[in-house]
Amino acid sequence: MARAGRDAVPDGLAAWQSVASVAPHPTTPPADVALAWLLAHAHAQAGRSWLQGCREPPLRVAESGTEWARLAWTTLATRHVYRVQAHVACVLARWQRGEVELRLTTAIPTPDDLLRGQAHGWRWLSLLPAGADCSHEATPFAFALHDLCHAAHYFDPAHHLAQCGFFASVWQATRTPGFQSWMAQWDDVGRTQFHKVCADMNGSVVFLWSALRKKIVHCAERAGRCPRVATSELAQWLCMPEPVCAAALRFSMHRDADPTLAVQDATVLEEWWRQAAFRTEGGIVQMQESTD
């Protein structure tokens, strides 16, 4: 794609308000809807500073069906946009090219809804209306960017498949009455923190497992139970076979840990969760390789 010059992108608010008003048509591709929404909000917040330096190299984007969509994607591909970080722009372009799946909503999904999506290979993107409760973020624009940061980490080719397996194993466990009874023994703080890991953390599955295990350890300590027994029970609910369970219970990122053993345990966990993605009922979406 040839890089558009600085003057090729209109800087007037009216142009982007027009784009935003066109985007929500029922036949408009969801990625086009989201990008128009983001550009309109970036302009509204930053004024004439909403477009920043030229992007080198430009992002690869697919052909768009309408003039306004071509303009919007050319803008993202060739210019830095206010508060839209590079990894966010890349995941938007991958979505537009059909390589990842995001689903739009105008509400904040429940932790259970977020876990379900991640177990099956996709994530929600919330485009909240003006005046909506934005939870931990200051504005709907900030909330959407937060969602997209998570999406960039979730769809990272180095970690995506294993994350699908991790979230799928947790999702399947939470569907069983036995696990629900097991979770009911923990306090509200513990259950909230458990859901936070499953709905608001992304990255390496070793990091995710360590965070989840830590929450259960704290639950057990507050309840006066043996932390190792509690984490062993968690591993059993996630259906880990004995060698994987041993690695999961032993793995440590502490500076005093044996680095060779830590790498071996991490490899076992990552491979098991990559394979778990294929064992999951319903499977996951087929991801394409990204060159960005």
C-alpha positions in Angstrom: 0.0 0.0 0.0 1.3 3.4 -0.9 1.6 5.8 2.0 -0.9 8.7 2.0 0.6 12.1 2.4 -0.2 14.3 5.4 -2.7 16.3 3.5 -4.5 13.3 2.1 -6.5 12.7 5.4 -9.2 15.3 6.2 -8.8 16.9 9.6 -12.2 18.4 10.0 -14.5 17.2 12.7 -17.5 17.2 10.3 -15.8 14.5 8.1 -15.5 12.1 11.0 -18.9 12.8 12.5 -20.2 11.9 9.0 -18.2 8.7 9.0 -19.4 7.7 12.4 -23.0 8.3 11.4 -22.7 6.1 8.4 -20.9 3.2 10.1 -23.6 1.6 12.2 -25.7 0.5 9.2 -26.7 -3.2 9.6 -24.7 -4.3 6.6 -21.5 -2.5 7.6 -18.7 -4.8 8.5 -18.1 -4.7 12.3 -14.5 -3.8 11.9 -15.5 -0.7 9.9 -18.0 0.2 12.6 -15.4 0.0 15.3 -12.8 2.0 13.4 -15.2 4.8 12.5 -16.2 4.9 16.2 -12.6 5.1 17.3 -11.6 7.8 14.8 -14.6 9.9 15.7 -13.8 9.7 19.5 -10.1 10.3 18.9 -10.9 13.5 17.0 -13.5 14.6 19.6 -11.0 14.2 22.4 -7.8 15.5 20.8 -9.1 18.0 18.3 -6.6 18.9 15.6 -3.9 16.8 17.4 -5.9 13.6 16.8 -3.6 12.7 13.8 0.0 12.3 14.7 3.1 11.1 12.9 3.2 9.0 9.7 3.3 5.2 10.3 6.4 3.5 8.9 5.9 1.0 7.5 2.2 1.3 6.8 -0.1 -1.4 8.0 -1.5 -3.9 5.5 -5.3 -3.6 5.1 -7.8 -5.2 2.8 -9.8 -3.4 0.1 -12.9 -1.8 1.5 -16.3 -1.6 -0.2 -17.1 2.1 0.5 -15.3 5.3 0.1 -15.5 6.3 3.7 -14.2 2.9 4.8 -11.3 3.1 2.5 -10.5 6.5 3.9 -10.8 5.3 7.5 -8.5 2.3 7.0 -6.0 4.3 4.9 -5.8 6.7 7.8 -5.1 3.9 10.4 -2.7 2.3 8.0 -0.6 5.3 7.4 -0.9 7.6 10.4 -0.6 7.3 14.2 -3.9 8.2 15.8 -4.3 9.8 19.2 -4.1 7.1 22.0 -4.2 4.2 19.5 -1.1 2.3 20.3 0.8 0.3 17.6 -0.3 -3.1 18.8 -3.9 -1.9 18.9 -3.7 -0.6 15.3 -2.2 -4.0 14.3 -5.0 -6.1 15.8 -7.6 -3.8 14.2 -5.9 -4.4 10.8 -5.9 -8.1 11.4 -9.6 -8.0 12.3 -10.3 -6.1 9.1 -8.3 -8.7 7.1 -10.4 -11.5 8.6 -7.6 -13.1 10.6 -9.1 -12.6 14.1 -12.7 -12.4 15.4 -14.0 -9.6 17.6 -17.7 -9.1 18.4 -19.2 -5.8 19.0 -21.5 -4.9 22.0 -22.8 -1.7 23.5 -22.6 -3.1 27.0 -19.9 -4.5 29.3 -20.1 -8.3 29.1 -20.1 -10.4 32.2 -17.0 -12.3 33.2 -18.7 -15.5 32.2 -19.5 -14.1 28.7 -15.8 -13.0 28.4 -14.5 -16.4 29.4 -16.9 -18.1 27.0 -15.7 -16.1 24.1 -12.0 -16.6 24.9 -12.6 -20.3 25.3 -13.9 -20.4 21.7 -11.3 -18.2 20.0 -12.9 -14.7 20.0 -13.2 -11.6 22.2 -15.8 -8.9 22.8 -15.2 -5.2 22.0 -17.5 -2.8 23.9 -18.4 0.5 22.2 -20.2 2.1 25.1 -22.7 4.9 24.6 -22.0 8.4 26.0 -22.8 8.6 29.7 -22.5 4.8 30.3 -20.8 3.3 33.3 -17.2 2.7 32.1 -16.2 0.7 35.2 -12.4 1.2 35.7 -12.0 3.5 32.7 -12.7 7.2 32.5 -14.6 7.3 29.1 -16.1 4.9 26.5 -13.1 5.7 24.3 -10.7 4.6 27.0 -12.8 1.4 27.7 -12.7 0.4 24.0 -8.9 1.0 23.8 -8.5 -1.2 26.9 -10.5 -3.9 25.3 -8.4 -3.7 22.2 -5.2 -3.9 24.2 -6.5 -7.2 25.6 -7.4 -8.3 22.1 -3.9 -7.6 20.9 -2.4 -9.8 23.7 -5.1 -12.5 23.2 -4.5 -12.8 19.5 -0.7 -12.7 19.7 0.3 -15.6 17.5 2.9 -16.7 20.1 0.3 -17.2 22.8 -3.2 -17.4 21.2 -3.6 -21.1 20.8 -2.4 -21.9 24.3 -4.7 -19.2 25.7 -7.7 -20.8 23.9 -6.8 -24.1 25.6 -6.4 -22.4 29.0 -9.7 -20.5 28.9 -11.4 -23.6 27.4 -10.3 -25.8 30.3 -11.5 -23.2 32.8 -14.8 -22.7 30.9 -15.5 -26.4 30.9 -14.8 -26.7 34.6 -17.1 -23.8 35.4 -20.0 -25.6 33.7 -19.9 -28.5 36.1 -21.9 -28.6 39.4 -18.9 -30.0 41.3 -16.7 -27.1 40.4 -19.4 -24.6 41.2 -19.8 -26.1 44.7 -16.0 -26.0 45.1 -15.9 -22.3 44.2 -18.8 -21.6 46.6 -16.5 -22.5 49.5 -14.3 -19.5 48.8 -15.0 -15.9 49.9 -16.4 -13.2 47.6 -12.9 -11.7 47.2 -11.5 -15.0 46.0 -14.3 -15.5 43.5 -14.0 -12.0 42.2 -10.2 -12.4 41.7 -10.7 -15.8 40.0 -13.1 -14.1 37.5 -10.6 -11.3 37.0 -7.9 -13.7 35.8 -10.3 -15.4 33.4 -11.8 -12.2 32.0 -9.3 -9.4 32.4 -5.8 -11.0 31.9 -4.1 -12.1 28.7 -0.7 -13.2 27.7 1.4 -16.3 28.3 -0.5 -19.2 29.8 2.3 -19.6 32.3 1.6 -16.1 33.5 -2.2 -16.9 33.5 -1.8 -20.1 35.4 0.6 -18.5 38.0 -2.0 -15.7 38.6 -4.9 -18.2 38.9 -2.9 -20.4 41.3 -2.0 -17.4 43.4 -5.6 -16.4 43.8 -6.5 -19.9 45.0 -3.6 -19.9 47.4 -4.8 -16.7 48.9 -8.4 -18.1 49.1 -7.1 -21.2 51.0 -5.0 -19.1 53.4 -8.0 -16.9 54.3 -10.1 -20.0 54.8 -7.5 -21.8 56.9 -7.0 -24.5 54.4 -3.8 -26.0 52.9 -2.8 -24.0 49.8 -1.1 -26.9 48.1 -4.2 -29.1 48.5 -6.4 -26.3 47.1 -4.2 -25.8 44.1 -4.0 -29.5 43.5 -7.8 -29.6 43.5 -7.8 -26.7 41.0 -5.5 -28.7 38.7 -7.8 -31.7 39.0 -10.9 -29.6 38.0 -8.9 -28.4 35.0 -8.4 -32.1 34.1 -4.6 -32.0 34.1 -3.0 -35.4 33.8 -0.5 -36.3 36.5 2.7 -35.1 34.7 1.1 -31.8 33.8 -0.3 -31.4 37.3 3.1 -32.0 38.8 4.6 -29.3 36.5 1.7 -26.9 37.3 2.2 -27.3 41.1 6.0 -27.1 40.9 6.4 -24.2 38.4 7.9 -21.1 39.9 9.0 -17.7 38.5 10.7 -16.8 41.8 14.3 -15.6 41.4 15.5 -18.5 43.6 13.9 -21.2 41.4 15.9 -23.6 39.3 15.8 -21.9 35.9 16.3 -25.2 34.0 13.4 -26.8 35.8 11.2 -23.7 35.4 11.7 -23.7 31.6 10.9 -27.5 31.5 7.7 -27.0 33.5 6.7 -24.0 31.5 7.1 -26.0 28.3 5.0 -28.8 29.6 2.2 -26.4 30.6 2.2 -24.4 27.3 2.2 -27.6 25.2 -0.6 -29.1 27.2 -2.8 -26.0 26.8 -2.0 -25.7 23.1 -3.3 -29.3 22.7 -6.3 -28.5 25.0 -7.5 -26.0 22.4 -8.0 -28.8 19.9 -9.7 -31.1 22.5 -12.3 -28.5 23.5 -15.9 -29.1 22.4 -16.7 -26.5 19.8 -13.0 -26.0 18.9 -11.5 -22.6 18.1 -11.4 -20.4 15.1 -8.6 -21.1 12.6 -6.1 -18.3 12.9 -4.1 -17.1 9.9 -0.4 -16.1 10.1 0.1 -12.3 10.5 3.0 -10.5 8.9 2.5 -7.4 11.1 
